[in-house]
Amino acid sequence: MTNITLALSPELEQRLRIEAAKQGLEPDRYILNTLQERLLSSPTSLPTEAELLQKINIGFSSETWQQYHALIAKRQAEILTPAEHEILIQLTDRLERLNVDRIRAMIQLAALRNQPLTELMQSLGINPNPEIMDYA
């Protein structure tokens, strides 16, 4: 086993000793347990740039977009049936989930590249949809 020496402030050392005593452990065992819990609960690997780009590019197929726009047109014309309305709600929910995943991936990629999100979006040719912005 490898030994690692840590320089702790007196306040931190005291807090570690108190927490270890509460659990009936020696301070070194408490520190080891805490580190293991922390490391095991965190993701083992960060997504790669390629994986993030793949998430950013996921979207509806052209057929699904056609269906979605046709249902929107029917809704605007006020001829949407209850069954079609349910399909439109399901498609809208799917689209919103995809967009949330896409935005999260863009934020992660911007952080990975150490650049502002707006700059990343511009470099990828991603512009906010004016139709979506009308809802704000």
N, CA and C of each residue as an Amber inpcrd file, in Angstrom:
protein
   408
   0.8390000  -1.1650000   0.0000000   0.0000000   0.0000000   0.0000000
   0.8900000   1.2350000   0.0000000   0.5030000   2.2480000  -0.7450000
   1.2430000   3.5020000  -0.8420000   0.7920000   4.4510000   0.2600000
   1.7380000   5.1750000   0.8190000   1.4150000   6.1830000   1.8300000
   1.3480000   7.5480000   1.1740000   0.3380000   8.3020000   1.5510000
   0.1910000   9.6770000   1.0940000   0.1260000  10.5580000   2.3300000
   0.8840000  11.6220000   2.3080000   0.8910000  12.5510000   3.4400000
   0.0900000  13.7840000   3.0470000  -0.8200000  14.1740000   3.9150000
  -1.6470000  15.3520000   3.6680000  -1.3260000  16.4320000   4.6840000
  -1.2940000  17.6680000   4.2290000  -1.1160000  18.8090000   5.1350000
  -2.5030000  19.3940000   5.3830000  -3.0050000  19.2330000   6.6010000
  -4.3390000  19.7020000   6.9450000  -4.2600000  20.9080000   7.8610000
  -5.2130000  21.8020000   7.6970000  -5.2870000  22.9190000   8.6390000
  -5.7190000  22.3520000   9.9900000  -5.3880000  23.0160000  11.0660000
  -5.8060000  22.5220000  12.3820000  -7.3260000  22.3710000  12.4970000
  -8.0650000  23.2680000  11.8660000  -9.5300000  23.2060000  11.9170000
 -10.0500000  21.9470000  11.2200000  -9.4950000  21.6660000  10.0350000
  -9.9200000  20.4890000   9.2930000  -9.5380000  19.2110000  10.0290000
  -8.3430000  19.1850000  10.5690000  -7.9120000  18.0070000  11.3270000
  -8.8420000  17.7550000  12.5100000  -9.1980000  18.8020000  13.2160000
 -10.0940000  18.6560000  14.3660000 -11.4630000  18.1440000  13.9260000
 -11.9470000  18.6840000  12.8340000 -13.2570000  18.2410000  12.3250000
 -13.2220000  16.7710000  11.9130000 -12.1330000  16.3590000  11.2510000
 -11.9750000  14.9530000  10.8670000 -11.9520000  14.0470000  12.0910000
 -11.2300000  14.4590000  13.1010000 -11.1500000  13.6540000  14.3330000
 -12.5170000  13.5320000  14.9980000 -13.2720000  14.6240000  15.0250000
 -14.6150000  14.5990000  15.6240000 -15.5320000  13.6630000  14.8400000
 -15.5250000  13.7860000  13.5060000 -16.3900000  12.9390000  12.6740000
 -15.9920000  11.4680000  12.7870000 -14.6980000  11.1980000  12.8200000
 -14.2150000   9.8140000  12.9720000 -14.6790000   9.2430000  14.3030000
 -14.5730000  10.0320000  15.3610000 -14.9870000   9.5670000  16.6940000
 -16.4880000   9.2820000  16.7310000 -17.2680000  10.1070000  16.0440000
 -18.7150000   9.8810000  15.9940000 -19.0360000   8.5130000  15.3930000
 -18.2060000   8.0750000  14.4440000 -18.4380000   6.7890000  13.7920000
 -17.6280000   5.6620000  14.4340000 -16.8900000   5.9940000  15.4850000
 -16.0980000   4.9860000  16.1730000 -14.9210000   4.4970000  15.3580000
 -14.3550000   5.3650000  14.5440000 -13.2380000   5.0010000  13.6770000
 -11.9990000   5.8080000  14.0090000 -10.8600000   5.2410000  13.6380000
  -9.6170000   6.0010000  13.7020000  -9.6640000   7.0270000  12.5720000
  -9.0280000   8.1840000  12.7360000  -9.0870000   9.2170000  11.6930000
  -8.6280000   8.7320000  10.3180000  -7.5560000   7.9370000  10.2580000
  -7.0860000   7.4680000   8.9440000  -8.1090000   6.5580000   8.2770000
  -8.7950000   5.7090000   9.0430000  -9.8310000   4.8310000   8.4910000
 -11.0290000   5.6610000   8.0240000 -11.3860000   6.6850000   8.8020000
 -12.4930000   7.5690000   8.4290000 -12.1760000   8.2870000   7.1120000
 -10.9650000   8.7890000   6.9820000 -10.5610000   9.4850000   5.7500000
 -10.6110000   8.5300000   4.5640000 -10.0900000   7.3210000   4.7320000
 -10.0940000   6.3350000   3.6620000 -11.5200000   5.9820000   3.2480000
 -12.3940000   5.7310000   4.2180000 -13.8020000   5.4290000   3.9100000
 -14.4740000   6.5750000   3.1640000 -14.2240000   7.7900000   3.6260000
 -14.8280000   8.9710000   2.9980000 -14.3530000   9.1180000   1.5570000
 -13.0710000   8.9340000   1.3250000 -12.5390000   9.0260000  -0.0330000
 -13.1190000   7.9410000  -0.9340000 -13.2100000   6.7140000  -0.4180000
 -13.7610000   5.6190000  -1.2220000 -15.2140000   5.8930000  -1.5840000
 -16.0040000   6.3470000  -0.6220000 -17.4110000   6.6750000  -0.8930000
 -17.5150000   7.7590000  -1.9550000 -16.7060000   8.7660000  -1.8180000
 -16.7320000   9.8960000  -2.7580000 -16.3400000   9.4470000  -4.1670000
 -15.2870000   8.6710000  -4.2700000 -14.8110000   8.2320000  -5.5780000
 -15.7620000   7.2340000  -6.2250000 -16.3680000   6.3700000  -5.4310000
 -17.2840000   5.3790000  -5.9960000 -18.6090000   5.9960000  -6.4070000
 -18.9900000   7.1140000  -5.7950000 -20.2660000   7.7380000  -6.1390000
 -20.1440000   8.7010000  -7.3090000 -18.9230000   9.0590000  -7.7020000
 -18.7440000   9.9780000  -8.8220000 -18.6250000   9.1840000 -10.1220000
 -18.9630000   9.8270000 -11.2450000 -18.8360000   9.1280000 -12.5250000
 -17.3970000   8.6760000 -12.7510000 -17.2390000   7.4940000 -13.3230000
 -15.8990000   6.9520000 -13.5200000 -15.1650000   7.6300000 -14.6610000
 -15.9070000   8.1160000 -15.6360000 -15.2340000   8.7980000 -16.7370000
 -16.1330000   9.8970000 -17.2840000 -15.4830000  10.9370000 -17.7430000
 -16.2120000  12.0350000 -18.3540000 -16.4580000  11.6980000 -19.8200000
 -17.5590000  12.2010000 -20.3800000 -17.8050000  11.9170000 -21.7930000
 -16.7370000  12.5600000 -22.6720000 -16.4510000  11.9010000 -23.7680000
 -15.4720000  12.4360000 -24.7130000 -16.1410000  13.4840000 -25.5920000
 -15.3220000  14.2350000 -26.2910000 -15.8430000  15.2480000 -27.2080000
 -16.7250000  14.5960000 -28.2740000 -16.3100000  13.4370000 -28.7650000
 -17.1020000  12.7400000 -29.7940000 -18.4680000  12.3220000 -29.2500000
 -18.4990000  11.8260000 -28.0060000 -19.7800000  11.4320000 -27.3980000
 -20.6900000  12.6370000 -27.2040000 -20.1110000  13.7560000 -26.8010000
 -20.9130000  14.9670000 -26.6140000 -21.4430000  15.4780000 -27.9500000
 -20.6090000  15.4550000 -28.9700000 -21.0610000  15.8900000 -30.3030000
 -22.1840000  14.9860000 -30.8180000 -22.0850000  13.6980000 -30.5230000
 -23.1420000  12.7700000 -30.9290000 -24.4640000  13.1290000 -30.2390000
 -24.4120000  13.4370000 -28.9420000 -25.6210000  13.8360000 -28.2090000
 -26.1920000  15.1390000 -28.7640000 -25.3080000  16.0630000 -29.1160000
 -25.7440000  17.3510000 -29.6450000 -26.4750000  17.1660000 -30.9690000
 -26.0610000  16.1890000 -31.7550000 -26.6230000  15.9890000 -33.0860000
 -27.8370000  15.0650000 -33.1300000 -28.2310000  14.4900000 -32.0020000
 -29.4070000  13.6150000 -31.9870000 -30.6540000  14.4660000 -32.1410000
 -31.5640000  14.0160000 -32.9680000 -32.8080000  14.7500000 -33.1730000
 -33.8460000  13.8710000 -33.8380000 -34.9450000  14.4800000 -34.1850000
 -36.0180000  13.7630000 -34.8730000 -35.5720000  13.3660000 -36.2790000
 -36.1150000  12.2630000 -36.7550000 -35.9250000  11.8840000 -38.1620000
 -36.7440000  12.8480000 -39.0130000 -36.4800000  12.8880000 -40.3070000
 -37.2400000  13.7910000 -41.1880000 -38.7270000  13.4200000 -41.1860000
 -39.0340000  12.1240000 -41.0760000 -40.4440000  11.6970000 -41.0380000
 -41.1370000  12.2050000 -39.7700000 -40.4320000  12.1340000 -38.6460000
 -41.0150000  12.6040000 -37.3850000 -41.2090000  14.1120000 -37.4260000
 -40.2360000  14.8430000 -38.0180000 -40.4070000  16.2900000 -38.1520000
 -41.6180000  16.6110000 -39.0210000 -41.8110000  15.8530000 -40.1060000
 -42.9680000  16.0850000 -40.9740000 -44.2670000  15.8680000 -40.2050000
 -44.3170000  14.7810000 -39.4450000 -45.4980000  14.4870000 -38.6410000
 -45.7430000  15.6020000 -37.6190000 -44.6850000  16.0260000 -36.9590000
 -44.7850000  17.0740000 -35.9380000 -45.3330000  18.3730000 -36.5520000
 -44.7670000  18.7940000 -37.6720000 -45.2110000  20.0360000 -38.3190000
 -46.6310000  19.9150000 -38.8630000 -46.9880000  18.7290000 -39.3530000
 -48.3620000  18.5240000 -39.8360000 -49.3540000  18.6500000 -38.6820000
 -48.9940000  18.0990000 -37.5330000 -49.8720000  18.1950000 -36.3640000
 -49.9590000  19.6340000 -35.8520000 -48.8560000  20.3570000 -35.8960000
 -48.8620000  21.7720000 -35.5020000 -49.7990000  22.5490000 -36.4310000
 -49.7010000  22.2760000 -37.7280000 -50.5610000  22.9610000 -38.7080000
 -52.0320000  22.6500000 -38.4420000 -52.3370000  21.4030000 -38.1300000
 -53.7180000  21.0310000 -37.8050000 -54.1980000  21.7310000 -36.5380000
 -53.3130000  21.8300000 -35.5680000 -53.6840000  22.5130000 -34.3260000
 -53.9760000  23.9830000 -34.5960000 -53.1430000  24.6180000 -35.4060000
 -53.3420000  26.0240000 -35.7300000 -54.6260000  26.2450000 -36.5380000
 -54.9690000  25.2460000 -37.3730000 -56.2010000  25.3230000 -38.1580000
 -57.4240000  24.8800000 -37.3530000 -57.1780000  24.4580000 -36.1230000
 -58.2190000  23.9970000 -35.2060000 -58.9910000  22.7870000 -35.7430000
 -58.2460000  21.8630000 -36.3770000 -58.8610000  20.6260000 -36.8740000
 -58.1530000  19.3900000 -36.3070000 -57.4580000  19.5630000 -35.2040000
 -56.7140000  18.4840000 -34.5680000 -57.6720000  17.6020000 -33.7750000
 -57.6300000  16.2950000 -34.0100000 -58.4800000  15.3710000 -33.2630000
 -57.8740000  15.1180000 -31.8870000 -58.6470000  14.6120000 -30.9400000
 -58.0930000  14.2860000 -29.6260000 -56.9200000  13.2840000 -29.7060000
 -57.0200000  12.3000000 -30.5780000 -55.9330000  11.3190000 -30.7290000
 -54.6770000  11.9950000 -31.2800000 -54.8470000  12.8760000 -32.2600000
 -53.7090000  13.6030000 -32.8190000 -53.1100000  14.5550000 -31.7870000
 -53.9790000  15.1290000 -30.9630000 -53.4950000  16.0130000 -29.9070000
 -52.5860000  15.2560000 -28.9420000 -52.9790000  14.0360000 -28.6070000
 -52.1610000  13.2120000 -27.7090000 -50.8100000  12.8990000 -28.3560000
 -50.8090000  12.5980000 -29.6520000 -49.5580000  12.3240000 -30.3690000
 -48.6780000  13.5740000 -30.3710000 -49.2920000  14.7320000 -30.5880000
 -48.5410000  15.9860000 -30.5920000 -47.9110000  16.2420000 -29.2220000
 -48.6450000  15.9710000 -28.1690000 -48.1000000  16.1380000 -26.8150000
 -46.9140000  15.2110000 -26.6090000 -47.0400000  13.9620000 -27.0420000
 -45.9390000  13.0010000 -26.8870000 -44.7030000  13.4360000 -27.6730000
 -44.9230000  13.9000000 -28.9080000 -43.7980000  14.3650000 -29.7240000
 -43.1430000  15.5990000 -29.1020000 -43.9580000  16.4960000 -28.5880000
 -43.4290000  17.7000000 -27.9570000 -42.6160000  17.3500000 -26.7170000
 -43.1090000  16.4140000 -25.9210000 -42.3630000  15.9620000 -24.7440000
 -41.0250000  15.3570000 -25.1470000 -41.0330000  14.5240000 -26.1910000
 -39.7830000  13.9200000 -26.6870000 -38.8070000  14.9880000 -27.1510000
 -39.3330000  15.9690000 -27.8810000 -38.4940000  17.0440000 -28.4040000
 -37.8830000  17.8480000 -27.2690000 -38.6710000  18.1210000 -26.2390000
 -38.1500000  18.8670000 -25.0950000 -37.0500000  18.0870000 -24.3770000
 -37.2420000  16.7740000 -24.2120000 -36.1990000  15.9560000 -23.5710000
 -34.9250000  15.9400000 -24.4140000 -35.0800000  15.8080000 -25.7280000
 -33.9130000  15.8360000 -26.6160000 -33.1820000  17.1740000 -26.5130000
 -33.9520000  18.2640000 -26.4530000 -33.3320000  19.5870000 -26.3600000
 -32.6100000  19.7840000 -25.0370000 -33.1750000  19.2690000 -23.9500000
 -32.5010000  19.3600000 -22.6470000 -31.1860000  18.5860000 -22.7060000
 -31.2300000  17.3670000 -23.2400000 -30.0010000  16.5650000 -23.3640000
 -28.9800000  17.2730000 -24.2570000 -29.4730000  17.8850000 -25.3220000
 -28.6050000  18.5870000 -26.2600000 -27.9260000  19.7830000 -25.5750000
 -28.6940000  20.5440000 -24.8320000 -28.1330000  21.7110000 -24.1440000
 -27.1180000  21.2780000 -23.0930000 -27.4460000  20.2250000 -22.3510000
 -26.4900000  19.7130000 -21.3530000 -25.1880000  19.3000000 -22.0160000
 -25.2880000  18.6250000 -23.1520000 -24.0900000  18.1900000 -23.8760000
 -23.3000000  19.3970000 -24.3830000 -24.0060000  20.4340000 -24.8440000
 -23.3020000  21.6340000 -25.3030000 -22.5810000  22.3210000 -24.1450000
 -23.2160000  22.3660000 -22.9890000 -22.5820000  22.9740000 -21.8110000
 -21.3290000  22.1830000 -21.4300000 -21.4230000  20.8550000 -21.4360000
 -20.2680000  20.0180000 -21.1030000 -19.1490000  20.2000000 -22.1280000
 -19.5270000  20.2600000 -23.4070000 -18.5180000  20.4200000 -24.4500000
 -17.8540000  21.7880000 -24.3470000 -18.6240000  22.8180000 -24.0550000
 -18.0400000  24.1530000 -23.8860000 -17.0470000  24.1510000 -22.7210000
 -17.4070000  23.4770000 -21.6350000 -16.4990000  23.3860000 -20.4850000
 -15.2510000  22.5920000 -20.8610000 -15.4380000  21.4940000 -21.5880000
 -14.3060000  20.6720000 -22.0120000 -13.3460000  21.4650000 -22.8970000
 -13.9150000  22.2730000 -23.7760000 -13.1020000  23.0960000 -24.6750000
 -12.6750000  24.4170000 -24.0330000 -13.1690000  24.6710000 -22.8430000
 -12.8570000  25.9120000 -22.1270000 -13.2240000  27.1380000 -22.9570000
 -14.4740000  27.1470000 -23.4410000 -14.9350000  28.2840000 -24.2150000
 -16.3790000  28.6130000 -23.8180000 -16.7940000  29.8520000 -24.0280000
 -18.1670000  30.2120000 -23.6920000 -19.1700000  29.4230000 -24.5400000
 -20.3320000  29.1660000 -23.9710000 -21.3670000  28.3940000 -24.6610000
 -21.7650000  29.0550000 -25.9710000 -21.9440000  30.3700000 -25.9550000
 -22.3560000  31.0670000 -27.1880000 -21.3130000  30.9070000 -28.2860000
 -20.0400000  30.9270000 -27.9090000 -18.9600000  30.7410000 -28.8850000
 -18.9900000  29.3160000 -29.4440000 -19.2260000  28.3370000 -28.5750000
 -19.3260000  26.9430000 -29.0220000 -20.4890000  26.7900000 -30.0030000
 -21.6380000  27.3270000 -29.6340000 -22.8140000  27.2200000 -30.4990000
 -22.5310000  27.8330000 -31.8620000 -21.8880000  28.9860000 -31.8580000
 -21.5660000  29.6550000 -33.1110000 -20.6110000  28.8020000 -33.9460000
 -19.6080000  28.1930000 -33.2880000 -18.6400000  27.3700000 -34.0220000
 -19.2790000  26.1070000 -34.5970000 -20.3360000  25.6230000 -33.9380000
 -21.0470000  24.4350000 -34.4290000 -22.1740000  24.7890000 -35.3920000
 -22.3900000  26.0730000 -35.6120000 -23.4660000  26.5090000 -36.4980000
 -24.8420000  26.3350000 -35.8880000 -24.9170000  26.4000000 -34.5640000
 -26.1940000  26.2380000 -33.8580000 -26.6920000  27.6150000 -33.4620000
 -27.8510000  27.9780000 -33.9720000 -28.4630000  29.2530000 -33.6420000
 -29.8010000  28.9960000 -32.9750000 -30.1740000  29.8340000 -32.0090000
 -31.4900000  29.6490000 -31.3840000 -32.5940000  29.7410000 -32.4270000
 -33.5810000  28.8830000 -32.2970000 -34.7150000  28.8750000 -33.2060000
 -35.6250000  30.0490000 -32.8620000 -35.8520000  30.9770000 -33.8070000
 -36.6970000  32.1330000 -33.4890000 -38.1150000  31.7450000 -33.0810000
 -38.6250000  30.6420000 -33.6080000 -39.9680000  30.1910000 -33.2270000
 -40.0110000  29.8410000 -31.7450000 -38.9540000  29.1890000 -31.2550000
 -38.8920000  28.8200000 -29.8550000 -38.7590000  30.0680000 -28.9950000
 -37.9850000  31.0240000 -29.4690000 -37.7590000  32.2460000 -28.6990000
 -39.0540000  33.0490000 -28.5410000 -40.0240000  32.8520000 -29.4370000
 -41.2860000  33.5780000 -29.3310000 -42.0720000  33.1920000 -28.0970000
 -41.8020000  32.0090000 -27.5340000 -42.5250000  31.5520000 -26.3530000
 -42.0850000  32.3170000 -25.1060000 -40.9050000  32.8910000 -25.1280000
 -40.3720000  33.5710000 -23.9470000 -41.1280000  34.8460000 -23.6340000
